[in-house]
Amino acid sequence: MTEQAARPPFLYVVVCAAGIAADVGQLIAAAQERGWDVGVIATPVAMNGFFDTAAVEARTGRPIRSAWRTPKEPRPFPAPDAVVVAPATFNTVNKWAAGIADTLALGTLCEVAGLGVPIAVLPCVADALAAHPAYRDSLERLRGMGVRFGDPYAGEPDEAGGRREFAWDRALDLVERG
């Protein structure tokens, strides 16, 4: 039996700095319920209070990665079988599409895109930013690379003052489709 067959599939969850990131535990719990083992990679800004890092580490049983490891340090996660970027911000989408790898999160996304690993993105971008031509071009470029996108989410309140649910489960549906 190969190592791949001996372990559950491994999902990288890349978390960016958006308010909805506070609920990323919902995605992790849903992934684990579907049989995924999960490792979280966060942007440096997301690590500054955008989500409960202690709760995420307790839930996954793994440290959150945010900084590069040294060459002598072992890889803390196995290779991914899929990647979910949620929430994905304007900054992350644009830098990733441009091939900028100035953080561990972006470097990881640039690398896995070249490996053919299924990648799903749940954007969380304000409508005004989503209208920017660079963002539209970035979405087109990433789709051309095979990246799968969920519906856009601006996080703006509706007429009643509530917010629509963020579709955490949709990311799993996107990476699990055949």
VENPE-V202593 format. One record per residue. PHI is phi in whole degrees, -180 to 180 (none if undefined). PSI is psi in degrees with one decimal (* if undefined). D_LAST is the distance of its C-alpha to the last C-alpha in Angstrom with 1 decimal. Layout:
phi->PHI psi->PSI d_last->D_LAST
phi->PHI psi->PSI d_last->D_LAST
This chain:
phi->none psi->132.6 d_last->23.6
phi->-78 psi->164.1 d_last->22.1
phi->-60 psi->-40.8 d_last->22.2
phi->-58 psi->-45.1 d_last->18.4
phi->-73 psi->-23.8 d_last->18.4
phi->-81 psi->-17.5 d_last->21.4
phi->-120 psi->157.2 d_last->20.2
phi->-67 psi->159.9 d_last->17.7
phi->-62 psi->145.6 d_last->14.9
phi->-108 psi->128.2 d_last->16.8
phi->-112 psi->125.7 d_last->16.1
phi->-89 psi->130.7 d_last->18.5
phi->-111 psi->117.2 d_last->19.6
phi->-99 psi->120.4 d_last->21.7
phi->-109 psi->127.6 d_last->24.4
phi->-107 psi->169.1 d_last->26.6
phi->-82 psi->86.3 d_last->30.0
phi->-137 psi->150.4 d_last->29.6
phi->-54 psi->-36.5 d_last->31.3
phi->-66 psi->-15.6 d_last->28.2
phi->-58 psi->-22.4 d_last->27.4
phi->-57 psi->-23.4 d_last->29.9
phi->-101 psi->15.1 d_last->27.2
phi->-60 psi->-22.6 d_last->24.6
phi->-57 psi->-28.5 d_last->25.4
phi->-63 psi->-42.4 d_last->23.4
phi->-65 psi->-45.1 d_last->20.2
phi->-63 psi->-45.5 d_last->21.2
phi->-62 psi->-44.0 d_last->22.2
phi->-63 psi->-41.2 d_last->19.0
phi->-63 psi->-44.9 d_last->16.9
phi->-64 psi->-37.5 d_last->19.4
phi->-63 psi->-28.9 d_last->19.3
phi->-88 psi->4.0 d_last->15.6
phi->97 psi->8.5 d_last->16.6
phi->-85 psi->144.4 d_last->16.3
phi->-93 psi->139.9 d_last->19.4
phi->-125 psi->137.8 d_last->20.2
phi->-127 psi->138.7 d_last->22.4
phi->-108 psi->133.8 d_last->23.8
phi->-120 psi->126.0 d_last->24.9
phi->-119 psi->148.6 d_last->27.2
phi->-67 psi->153.4 d_last->29.0
phi->-56 psi->-38.3 d_last->32.7
phi->-68 psi->-38.6 d_last->33.6
phi->-60 psi->-29.1 d_last->31.1
phi->-70 psi->-11.7 d_last->32.9
phi->-95 psi->52.3 d_last->36.1
phi->96 psi->6.9 d_last->35.8
phi->-79 psi->-19.8 d_last->32.6
phi->-153 psi->165.0 d_last->31.2
phi->-82 psi->95.7 d_last->32.7
phi->-64 psi->-37.8 d_last->32.1
phi->-64 psi->-42.0 d_last->33.9
phi->-65 psi->-39.9 d_last->31.8
phi->-66 psi->-44.1 d_last->28.5
phi->-63 psi->-38.5 d_last->29.9
phi->-66 psi->-40.8 d_last->31.1
phi->-67 psi->-42.0 d_last->27.7
phi->-88 psi->-22.6 d_last->25.8
phi->74 psi->16.9 d_last->28.7
phi->-137 psi->152.1 d_last->28.3
phi->-70 psi->150.4 d_last->30.3
phi->-78 psi->135.7 d_last->28.8
phi->-98 psi->134.6 d_last->28.7
phi->-141 psi->-19.7 d_last->30.3
phi->-122 psi->155.6 d_last->32.5
phi->-64 psi->146.6 d_last->32.2
phi->-91 psi->160.4 d_last->33.2
phi->-81 psi->160.5 d_last->35.9
phi->-59 psi->-27.0 d_last->35.3
phi->-83 psi->-15.4 d_last->37.0
phi->-79 psi->141.1 d_last->34.9
phi->-70 psi->156.7 d_last->32.0
phi->-69 psi->124.7 d_last->28.4
phi->-79 psi->-18.2 d_last->28.1
phi->-123 psi->149.0 d_last->24.3
phi->-70 psi->170.1 d_last->22.1
phi->-61 psi->145.3 d_last->19.6
phi->-79 psi->145.7 d_last->16.6
phi->-92 psi->-19.6 d_last->13.1
phi->-163 psi->162.4 d_last->12.3
phi->-135 psi->137.1 d_last->14.9
phi->-121 psi->130.3 d_last->15.8
phi->-108 psi->108.3 d_last->18.9
phi->-158 psi->125.0 d_last->20.6
phi->-75 psi->147.4 d_last->23.1
phi->-103 psi->125.0 d_last->22.9
phi->-93 psi->165.5 d_last->26.4
phi->-52 psi->-48.4 d_last->27.8
phi->-61 psi->-48.7 d_last->29.3
phi->-64 psi->-45.6 d_last->26.2
phi->-60 psi->-46.1 d_last->24.0
phi->-68 psi->-43.7 d_last->26.9
phi->-65 psi->-42.5 d_last->27.8
phi->-62 psi->-47.5 d_last->24.3
phi->-61 psi->-31.0 d_last->23.9
phi->-84 psi->-4.5 d_last->27.4
phi->80 psi->20.3 d_last->26.6
phi->-85 psi->125.6 d_last->29.1
phi->-123 psi->53.9 d_last->28.7
phi->-90 psi->2.5 d_last->31.8
phi->-134 psi->163.7 d_last->30.3
phi->-59 psi->-42.3 d_last->28.2
phi->-59 psi->-49.0 d_last->25.5
phi->-68 psi->-40.8 d_last->25.5
phi->-60 psi->-41.1 d_last->25.9
phi->-64 psi->-45.3 d_last->22.9
phi->-63 psi->-43.1 d_last->20.8
phi->-61 psi->-41.0 d_last->22.3
phi->-69 psi->-49.9 d_last->21.7
phi->-67 psi->-27.0 d_last->18.0
phi->-62 psi->-30.3 d_last->17.2
phi->-84 psi->-5.2 d_last->18.7
phi->-100 psi->-5.1 d_last->16.7
phi->78 psi->16.2 d_last->13.2
phi->-75 psi->134.7 d_last->12.3
phi->-60 psi->132.7 d_last->9.8
phi->-129 psi->128.8 d_last->12.5
phi->-118 psi->142.8 d_last->13.0
phi->-128 psi->131.0 d_last->16.6
phi->-112 psi->97.6 d_last->18.7
phi->-69 psi->142.7 d_last->21.8
phi->-130 psi->89.0 d_last->25.2
phi->-136 psi->129.6 d_last->27.5
phi->-58 psi->146.1 d_last->30.7
phi->-54 psi->-40.6 d_last->30.9
phi->-63 psi->-40.3 d_last->33.7
phi->-71 psi->-38.0 d_last->31.8
phi->-63 psi->-23.0 d_last->28.6
phi->-80 psi->-9.5 d_last->31.0
phi->-67 psi->135.1 d_last->32.0
phi->-59 psi->-35.4 d_last->31.2
phi->-64 psi->-38.2 d_last->30.1
phi->-66 psi->-45.4 d_last->27.4
phi->-61 psi->-41.6 d_last->26.1
phi->-64 psi->-38.9 d_last->26.2
phi->-65 psi->-42.7 d_last->24.3
phi->-60 psi->-43.5 d_last->21.4
phi->-62 psi->-44.3 d_last->21.3
phi->-63 psi->-46.4 d_last->21.5
phi->-66 psi->-39.7 d_last->18.8
phi->-61 psi->-38.9 d_last->16.4
phi->-64 psi->-22.3 d_last->17.5
phi->-89 psi->1.4 d_last->16.4
phi->94 psi->4.9 d_last->12.8
phi->-71 psi->136.2 d_last->13.6
phi->-103 psi->133.5 d_last->12.1
phi->-115 psi->138.2 d_last->15.0
phi->-84 psi->177.3 d_last->16.0
phi->-63 psi->145.9 d_last->19.2
phi->-64 psi->150.0 d_last->22.3
phi->-136 psi->118.7 d_last->24.7
phi->-95 psi->-19.5 d_last->28.4
phi->76 psi->7.3 d_last->29.7
phi->-77 psi->144.9 d_last->32.7
phi->-68 psi->146.6 d_last->34.5
phi->-82 psi->-174.3 d_last->34.5
phi->-59 psi->-32.0 d_last->37.7
phi->-85 psi->-1.7 d_last->38.3
phi->91 psi->-2.8 d_last->37.9
phi->-90 psi->174.2 d_last->34.7
phi->-122 psi->143.4 d_last->31.3
phi->-69 psi->152.3 d_last->28.0
phi->-64 psi->142.6 d_last->25.6
phi->-82 psi->131.3 d_last->23.3
phi->-85 psi->63.2 d_last->19.7
phi->-52 psi->-46.1 d_last->18.9
phi->-63 psi->-28.3 d_last->16.3
phi->-59 psi->-34.7 d_last->14.4
phi->-62 psi->-40.3 d_last->13.7
phi->-68 psi->-40.2 d_last->12.0
phi->-59 psi->-41.0 d_last->9.8
phi->-67 psi->-40.4 d_last->8.9
phi->-80 psi->-21.3 d_last->8.2
phi->-89 psi->-11.2 d_last->6.4
phi->-68 psi->149.8 d_last->3.8
phi->-80 psi->* d_last->0.0
